[in-house]
Amino acid sequence: MNYDYFKTIPAAVTIADHNNIIIYMNDKSIEVFSAEGGAELIGQNLFECHNANSQKIMAEILATGIPNSYTIEKKGVKKFIYQAPWYDENKNPGLIEFTCEIPFELPHFIRG
């Protein structure tokens, strides 16, 4: 699969396969996780990078197909995290995570 379109977007994109092995990190993801190993995390088990609670949430995402989203603040930066299953030819779900920096005061619009 070609992931070049994610390479330089200003959001961290991390993708794990159906065995929970990290198969892709874009430039921002490598930067964000540099203290944990950066690009050397590719080939590692995603679950080993997370605590038991996070592992449980990721397992639920894979089992149910229901995405998980939340915001965090880390080192004075607010981020939106979106985790969802992705499917290789409609089978064998893996996990994809997008992490985007967002302003502390984020506009909210109701449309439609």
N, C-alpha and C positions, 0 to 999 in steps of 0.2 A: 504494500500500500504506500502511496506517495503522500508524505505529510509536508511537502515544501511550502504549501500555502500558509502553514502555521509558523514557519521559521522565524519571522521577524515582527509578528504582530506584538503590540505592547501589553500582552496578557500572557501569563504563564500557562502553557498547555502541557500536561503530562498524560501519557496514555499507557495503560497496562493491558496485557492480553488476557485471555480467559484463564490462564494459570497464575494471574496476578503478577506477572513479570513486567517490569517497566520496559517498554519497547520504543518509547519516543519521549523526548523532552525538547521543546523549542528553546531558542536562545534565552528568552526571559525566564523560563523554568530552570534552566541550567544556572542562570544568575541568582535567582531567588533561593535555590537550594545549594548554592556553592559551599556553604559551611558544612552541609551534610554529605558533600562529595560531588555535587554538580553532575556533569556528564557521566561520571563513574557510577551513578545510580542506575544508568541504563543496564539492563540485564539482572538487576536485583529484584527481590520480591517486594512489592509495594506494601504488603502487610507488615513486613519487618521494619518498615520506616514509621510505623504508627503504633499508638498505644492500643490496649484491648478495646476500649470504647470505640475508637475510630475503626478498628478492624470489624467490629460488630456492625457498624453503620455501613461500611463498604460491602460486607457480606449481604446485608439486607437490600442494598441497591442492586446487587447482582441477582439476588433471588427473586425480587419483586419487579424489577425494571423501573422502579420509581426513583427519580432523581432526588438529590439532596442539595439544598442551597442554604447559605447562611453568610453573615458578615463577621469579620474579625478586625481587631486593631492590633498591630504588631509594629513596634519601633516607631510609633507615631504615624503610621500609615493605615488607613482603613481599606479593607479589601472585601470584595464579594467573591465567594467560593461557590462554584457550581460543579457538582459531581453527578455523572450520569453513566448508564451503561451504553456501550456501543456494540454493534453486532457485526461479525464477519459473515457476510452472506446470510443474514437472518438467523444465525446460530452462534453458539459459544460466546456469550457476552464477556466483554472486557470492561474496563473502567476508564473514563476520560474525565479529567479535572481541568477546569478553567479557573484561573485566579486573576482577577482584575482589580487594579487600584481604583478606588472611587473617592469622591469628595466626602467630607464629613457631613456636609449639608447637601443632600442629593435631592434634586427636584423630583416630584412624583406627579404624573399626569394621568387623568382618567379619560380614555378615548373610547369612542364608539357608543 
